[in-house]
Amino acid sequence: MGSAETAYAVTGVSPEVAIAVGDTPGDTTFVAVCSGNELPPEVKKSVKGS
């Protein structure tokens, strides 16, 4: 069985759009969900700010 990870909300982004997944808030992978060809504006803003 694999190890469990926690899903965290991303400040300024609805959890319906994106979450961060990992062992701790400082060690996460950003996961965005989109149904079209472009990322939602709030995700683009987060990516530009990283």
PyMOL Python script that loads the backbone (N, CA, C, O; Angstrom):
from pymol import cmd

cmd.read_pdbstr("""\
ATOM      1  N   MET A   1       0.837  -1.174   0.000  1.00  0.00           N
ATOM      2  CA  MET A   1       0.000   0.000   0.000  1.00  0.00           C
ATOM      3  C   MET A   1       0.889   1.247   0.000  1.00  0.00           C
ATOM      4  O   MET A   1       1.904   1.267   0.697  1.00  0.00           O
ATOM      5  N   GLY A   2       0.532   2.294  -0.770  1.00  0.00           N
ATOM      6  CA  GLY A   2       1.319   3.521  -0.869  1.00  0.00           C
ATOM      7  C   GLY A   2       1.158   4.408   0.343  1.00  0.00           C
ATOM      8  O   GLY A   2       0.291   4.183   1.188  1.00  0.00           O
ATOM      9  N   SER A   3       2.002   5.419   0.419  1.00  0.00           N
ATOM     10  CA  SER A   3       1.928   6.341   1.548  1.00  0.00           C
ATOM     11  C   SER A   3       0.826   7.369   1.321  1.00  0.00           C
ATOM     12  O   SER A   3       0.539   7.753   0.187  1.00  0.00           O
ATOM     13  N   ALA A   4       0.218   7.804   2.411  1.00  0.00           N
ATOM     14  CA  ALA A   4      -0.851   8.803   2.334  1.00  0.00           C
ATOM     15  C   ALA A   4      -0.249  10.196   2.269  1.00  0.00           C
ATOM     16  O   ALA A   4       0.747  10.481   2.934  1.00  0.00           O
ATOM     17  N   GLU A   5      -0.854  11.062   1.468  1.00  0.00           N
ATOM     18  CA  GLU A   5      -0.453  12.457   1.400  1.00  0.00           C
ATOM     19  C   GLU A   5      -1.666  13.303   1.716  1.00  0.00           C
ATOM     20  O   GLU A   5      -2.801  12.829   1.653  1.00  0.00           O
ATOM     21  N   THR A   6      -1.427  14.552   2.054  1.00  0.00           N
ATOM     22  CA  THR A   6      -2.493  15.475   2.421  1.00  0.00           C
ATOM     23  C   THR A   6      -2.733  16.456   1.289  1.00  0.00           C
ATOM     24  O   THR A   6      -1.795  16.890   0.619  1.00  0.00           O
ATOM     25  N   ALA A   7      -4.006  16.805   1.077  1.00  0.00           N
ATOM     26  CA  ALA A   7      -4.363  17.838   0.101  1.00  0.00           C
ATOM     27  C   ALA A   7      -4.544  19.151   0.861  1.00  0.00           C
ATOM     28  O   ALA A   7      -5.221  19.195   1.888  1.00  0.00           O
ATOM     29  N   TYR A   8      -3.934  20.216   0.346  1.00  0.00           N
ATOM     30  CA  TYR A   8      -4.006  21.536   0.967  1.00  0.00           C
ATOM     31  C   TYR A   8      -4.677  22.518   0.017  1.00  0.00           C
ATOM     32  O   TYR A   8      -4.504  22.435  -1.198  1.00  0.00           O
ATOM     33  N   ALA A   9      -5.444  23.450   0.579  1.00  0.00           N
ATOM     34  CA  ALA A   9      -6.009  24.540  -0.217  1.00  0.00           C
ATOM     35  C   ALA A   9      -4.885  25.491  -0.591  1.00  0.00           C
ATOM     36  O   ALA A   9      -3.925  25.648   0.164  1.00  0.00           O
ATOM     37  N   VAL A  10      -4.999  26.122  -1.744  1.00  0.00           N
ATOM     38  CA  VAL A  10      -4.025  27.099  -2.211  1.00  0.00           C
ATOM     39  C   VAL A  10      -4.643  28.480  -2.022  1.00  0.00           C
ATOM     40  O   VAL A  10      -5.730  28.751  -2.531  1.00  0.00           O
ATOM     41  N   THR A  11      -3.959  29.347  -1.296  1.00  0.00           N
ATOM     42  CA  THR A  11      -4.463  30.688  -1.026  1.00  0.00           C
ATOM     43  C   THR A  11      -4.779  31.418  -2.324  1.00  0.00           C
ATOM     44  O   THR A  11      -3.939  31.495  -3.220  1.00  0.00           O
ATOM     45  N   GLY A  12      -5.994  31.955  -2.423  1.00  0.00           N
ATOM     46  CA  GLY A  12      -6.409  32.712  -3.589  1.00  0.00           C
ATOM     47  C   GLY A  12      -6.957  31.883  -4.735  1.00  0.00           C
ATOM     48  O   GLY A  12      -7.311  32.426  -5.781  1.00  0.00           O
ATOM     49  N   VAL A  13      -7.031  30.556  -4.547  1.00  0.00           N
ATOM     50  CA  VAL A  13      -7.527  29.667  -5.602  1.00  0.00           C
ATOM     51  C   VAL A  13      -8.570  28.732  -5.000  1.00  0.00           C
ATOM     52  O   VAL A  13      -8.332  28.119  -3.959  1.00  0.00           O
ATOM     53  N   SER A  14      -9.717  28.624  -5.649  1.00  0.00           N
ATOM     54  CA  SER A  14     -10.756  27.716  -5.181  1.00  0.00           C
ATOM     55  C   SER A  14     -10.259  26.273  -5.245  1.00  0.00           C
ATOM     56  O   SER A  14      -9.606  25.899  -6.219  1.00  0.00           O
ATOM     57  N   PRO A  15     -10.552  25.451  -4.227  1.00  0.00           N
ATOM     58  CA  PRO A  15     -10.173  24.031  -4.283  1.00  0.00           C
ATOM     59  C   PRO A  15     -10.808  23.283  -5.455  1.00  0.00           C
ATOM     60  O   PRO A  15     -10.348  22.200  -5.815  1.00  0.00           O
ATOM     61  N   GLU A  16     -11.852  23.845  -6.050  1.00  0.00           N
ATOM     62  CA  GLU A  16     -12.450  23.241  -7.235  1.00  0.00           C
ATOM     63  C   GLU A  16     -11.561  23.433  -8.460  1.00  0.00           C
ATOM     64  O   GLU A  16     -11.722  22.746  -9.469  1.00  0.00           O
ATOM     65  N   VAL A  17     -10.616  24.379  -8.360  1.00  0.00           N
ATOM     66  CA  VAL A  17      -9.729  24.700  -9.481  1.00  0.00           C
ATOM     67  C   VAL A  17      -8.349  24.084  -9.290  1.00  0.00           C
ATOM     68  O   VAL A  17      -7.773  23.550 -10.237  1.00  0.00           O
ATOM     69  N   ALA A  18      -7.812  24.155  -8.067  1.00  0.00           N
ATOM     70  CA  ALA A  18      -6.462  23.635  -7.822  1.00  0.00           C
ATOM     71  C   ALA A  18      -6.253  23.357  -6.348  1.00  0.00           C
ATOM     72  O   ALA A  18      -6.868  23.986  -5.486  1.00  0.00           O
ATOM     73  N   ILE A  19      -5.375  22.402  -6.070  1.00  0.00           N
ATOM     74  CA  ILE A  19      -4.956  22.077  -4.711  1.00  0.00           C
ATOM     75  C   ILE A  19      -3.454  21.828  -4.731  1.00  0.00           C
ATOM     76  O   ILE A  19      -2.842  21.718  -5.794  1.00  0.00           O
ATOM     77  N   ALA A  20      -2.875  21.743  -3.550  1.00  0.00           N
ATOM     78  CA  ALA A  20      -1.488  21.322  -3.401  1.00  0.00           C
ATOM     79  C   ALA A  20      -1.510  20.002  -2.631  1.00  0.00           C
ATOM     80  O   ALA A  20      -2.261  19.866  -1.665  1.00  0.00           O
ATOM     81  N   VAL A  21      -0.705  19.041  -3.042  1.00  0.00           N
ATOM     82  CA  VAL A  21      -0.700  17.719  -2.416  1.00  0.00           C
ATOM     83  C   VAL A  21       0.722  17.393  -1.975  1.00  0.00           C
ATOM     84  O   VAL A  21       1.674  17.561  -2.737  1.00  0.00           O
ATOM     85  N   GLY A  22       0.853  16.920  -0.721  1.00  0.00           N
ATOM     86  CA  GLY A  22       2.172  16.537  -0.238  1.00  0.00           C
ATOM     87  C   GLY A  22       2.162  16.169   1.232  1.00  0.00           C
ATOM     88  O   GLY A  22       1.109  16.081   1.864  1.00  0.00           O
ATOM     89  N   ASP A  23       3.362  15.955   1.765  1.00  0.00           N
ATOM     90  CA  ASP A  23       3.507  15.557   3.165  1.00  0.00           C
ATOM     91  C   ASP A  23       3.319  16.731   4.117  1.00  0.00           C
ATOM     92  O   ASP A  23       2.740  16.568   5.191  1.00  0.00           O
ATOM     93  N   THR A  24       3.801  17.911   3.737  1.00  0.00           N
ATOM     94  CA  THR A  24       3.684  19.118   4.547  1.00  0.00           C
ATOM     95  C   THR A  24       3.340  20.285   3.628  1.00  0.00           C
ATOM     96  O   THR A  24       3.542  20.186   2.418  1.00  0.00           O
ATOM     97  N   PRO A  25       2.820  21.400   4.174  1.00  0.00           N
ATOM     98  CA  PRO A  25       2.509  22.548   3.316  1.00  0.00           C
ATOM     99  C   PRO A  25       3.723  23.083   2.548  1.00  0.00           C
ATOM    100  O   PRO A  25       3.563  23.650   1.467  1.00  0.00           O
ATOM    101  N   GLY A  26       4.918  22.914   3.085  1.00  0.00           N
ATOM    102  CA  GLY A  26       6.122  23.401   2.419  1.00  0.00           C
ATOM    103  C   GLY A  26       6.700  22.441   1.393  1.00  0.00           C
ATOM    104  O   GLY A  26       7.616  22.805   0.656  1.00  0.00           O
ATOM    105  N   ASP A  27       6.183  21.227   1.336  1.00  0.00           N
ATOM    106  CA  ASP A  27       6.704  20.198   0.428  1.00  0.00           C
ATOM    107  C   ASP A  27       5.537  19.605  -0.354  1.00  0.00           C
ATOM    108  O   ASP A  27       5.131  18.468  -0.113  1.00  0.00           O
ATOM    109  N   THR A  28       4.999  20.390  -1.297  1.00  0.00           N
ATOM    110  CA  THR A  28       3.812  19.962  -2.021  1.00  0.00           C
ATOM    111  C   THR A  28       3.998  20.057  -3.528  1.00  0.00           C
ATOM    112  O   THR A  28       4.931  20.691  -4.022  1.00  0.00           O
ATOM    113  N   THR A  29       3.093  19.417  -4.237  1.00  0.00           N
ATOM    114  CA  THR A  29       3.000  19.524  -5.687  1.00  0.00           C
ATOM    115  C   THR A  29       1.687  20.238  -5.995  1.00  0.00           C
ATOM    116  O   THR A  29       0.630  19.853  -5.495  1.00  0.00           O
ATOM    117  N   PHE A  30       1.762  21.274  -6.819  1.00  0.00           N
ATOM    118  CA  PHE A  30       0.589  22.056  -7.212  1.00  0.00           C
ATOM    119  C   PHE A  30      -0.162  21.280  -8.285  1.00  0.00           C
ATOM    120  O   PHE A  30       0.416  20.903  -9.304  1.00  0.00           O
ATOM    121  N   VAL A  31      -1.454  21.041  -8.057  1.00  0.00           N
ATOM    122  CA  VAL A  31      -2.269  20.281  -8.991  1.00  0.00           C
ATOM    123  C   VAL A  31      -3.447  21.138  -9.440  1.00  0.00           C
ATOM    124  O   VAL A  31      -4.283  21.522  -8.621  1.00  0.00           O
ATOM    125  N   ALA A  32      -3.520  21.441 -10.735  1.00  0.00           N
ATOM    126  CA  ALA A  32      -4.613  22.243 -11.280  1.00  0.00           C
ATOM    127  C   ALA A  32      -5.534  21.370 -12.111  1.00  0.00           C
ATOM    128  O   ALA A  32      -5.086  20.481 -12.835  1.00  0.00           O
ATOM    129  N   VAL A  33      -6.816  21.632 -11.998  1.00  0.00           N
ATOM    130  CA  VAL A  33      -7.806  20.918 -12.774  1.00  0.00           C
ATOM    131  C   VAL A  33      -8.449  21.909 -13.736  1.00  0.00           C
ATOM    132  O   VAL A  33      -8.973  22.943 -13.320  1.00  0.00           O
ATOM    133  N   CYS A  34      -8.404  21.587 -15.011  1.00  0.00           N
ATOM    134  CA  CYS A  34      -9.065  22.462 -15.977  1.00  0.00           C
ATOM    135  C   CYS A  34      -9.700  21.599 -17.057  1.00  0.00           C
ATOM    136  O   CYS A  34      -9.237  20.497 -17.352  1.00  0.00           O
ATOM    137  N   SER A  35     -10.764  22.123 -17.634  1.00  0.00           N
ATOM    138  CA  SER A  35     -11.475  21.340 -18.638  1.00  0.00           C
ATOM    139  C   SER A  35     -11.286  21.892 -20.043  1.00  0.00           C
ATOM    140  O   SER A  35     -11.827  21.342 -21.002  1.00  0.00           O
ATOM    141  N   GLY A  36     -10.533  22.961 -20.173  1.00  0.00           N
ATOM    142  CA  GLY A  36     -10.327  23.555 -21.483  1.00  0.00           C
ATOM    143  C   GLY A  36      -8.864  23.531 -21.876  1.00  0.00           C
ATOM    144  O   GLY A  36      -8.075  22.765 -21.323  1.00  0.00           O
ATOM    145  N   ASN A  37      -8.507  24.367 -22.829  1.00  0.00           N
ATOM    146  CA  ASN A  37      -7.123  24.429 -23.304  1.00  0.00           C
ATOM    147  C   ASN A  37      -6.256  25.396 -22.518  1.00  0.00           C
ATOM    148  O   ASN A  37      -5.032  25.367 -22.639  1.00  0.00           O
ATOM    149  N   GLU A  38      -6.885  26.266 -21.701  1.00  0.00           N
ATOM    150  CA  GLU A  38      -6.129  27.251 -20.939  1.00  0.00           C
ATOM    151  C   GLU A  38      -6.350  27.057 -19.454  1.00  0.00           C
ATOM    152  O   GLU A  38      -7.401  26.584 -19.023  1.00  0.00           O
ATOM    153  N   LEU A  39      -5.333  27.432 -18.668  1.00  0.00           N
ATOM    154  CA  LEU A  39      -5.471  27.385 -17.221  1.00  0.00           C
ATOM    155  C   LEU A  39      -6.385  28.515 -16.765  1.00  0.00           C
ATOM    156  O   LEU A  39      -6.420  29.575 -17.391  1.00  0.00           O
ATOM    157  N   PRO A  40      -7.124  28.300 -15.680  1.00  0.00           N
ATOM    158  CA  PRO A  40      -7.950  29.367 -15.129  1.00  0.00           C
ATOM    159  C   PRO A  40      -7.072  30.552 -14.706  1.00  0.00           C
ATOM    160  O   PRO A  40      -5.915  30.351 -14.337  1.00  0.00           O
ATOM    161  N   PRO A  41      -7.601  31.786 -14.751  1.00  0.00           N
ATOM    162  CA  PRO A  41      -6.812  32.976 -14.432  1.00  0.00           C
ATOM    163  C   PRO A  41      -6.142  32.930 -13.066  1.00  0.00           C
ATOM    164  O   PRO A  41      -5.000  33.372 -12.932  1.00  0.00           O
ATOM    165  N   GLU A  42      -6.830  32.401 -12.039  1.00  0.00           N
ATOM    166  CA  GLU A  42      -6.235  32.359 -10.707  1.00  0.00           C
ATOM    167  C   GLU A  42      -5.042  31.405 -10.648  1.00  0.00           C
ATOM    168  O   GLU A  42      -4.123  31.614  -9.856  1.00  0.00           O
ATOM    169  N   VAL A  43      -5.049  30.368 -11.473  1.00  0.00           N
ATOM    170  CA  VAL A  43      -3.912  29.445 -11.533  1.00  0.00           C
ATOM    171  C   VAL A  43      -2.749  30.124 -12.252  1.00  0.00           C
ATOM    172  O   VAL A  43      -1.603  30.023 -11.814  1.00  0.00           O
ATOM    173  N   LYS A  44      -3.039  30.814 -13.354  1.00  0.00           N
ATOM    174  CA  LYS A  44      -1.987  31.542 -14.058  1.00  0.00           C
ATOM    175  C   LYS A  44      -1.301  32.537 -13.129  1.00  0.00           C
ATOM    176  O   LYS A  44      -0.077  32.670 -13.146  1.00  0.00           O
ATOM    177  N   LYS A  45      -2.097  33.235 -12.316  1.00  0.00           N
ATOM    178  CA  LYS A  45      -1.553  34.208 -11.376  1.00  0.00           C
ATOM    179  C   LYS A  45      -0.634  33.522 -10.362  1.00  0.00           C
ATOM    180  O   LYS A  45       0.440  34.039 -10.057  1.00  0.00           O
ATOM    181  N   SER A  46      -1.041  32.378  -9.844  1.00  0.00           N
ATOM    182  CA  SER A  46      -0.223  31.642  -8.880  1.00  0.00           C
ATOM    183  C   SER A  46       1.078  31.154  -9.502  1.00  0.00           C
ATOM    184  O   SER A  46       2.130  31.202  -8.865  1.00  0.00           O
ATOM    185  N   VAL A  47       1.011  30.690 -10.730  1.00  0.00           N
ATOM    186  CA  VAL A  47       2.207  30.188 -11.417  1.00  0.00           C
ATOM    187  C   VAL A  47       3.170  31.328 -11.689  1.00  0.00           C
ATOM    188  O   VAL A  47       4.376  31.170 -11.496  1.00  0.00           O
ATOM    189  N   LYS A  48       2.671  32.469 -12.132  1.00  0.00           N
ATOM    190  CA  LYS A  48       3.526  33.640 -12.389  1.00  0.00           C
ATOM    191  C   LYS A  48       4.201  34.110 -11.120  1.00  0.00           C
ATOM    192  O   LYS A  48       5.334  34.588 -11.167  1.00  0.00           O
ATOM    193  N   GLY A  49       3.526  33.984  -9.977  1.00  0.00           N
ATOM    194  CA  GLY A  49       4.071  34.443  -8.709  1.00  0.00           C
ATOM    195  C   GLY A  49       5.067  33.493  -8.076  1.00  0.00           C
ATOM    196  O   GLY A  49       5.671  33.823  -7.055  1.00  0.00           O
ATOM    197  N   SER A  50       5.251  32.314  -8.666  1.00  0.00           N
ATOM    198  CA  SER A  50       6.152  31.324  -8.045  1.00  0.00           C
ATOM    199  C   SER A  50       7.582  31.533  -8.440  1.00  0.00           C
ATOM    200  O   SER A  50       8.458  30.786  -8.003  1.00  0.00           O
TER     201      SER A  50
END
""", "prot")
cmd.dss("prot")
cmd.show_as("cartoon", "prot")
cmd.util.cbc("prot")
cmd.orient("prot")
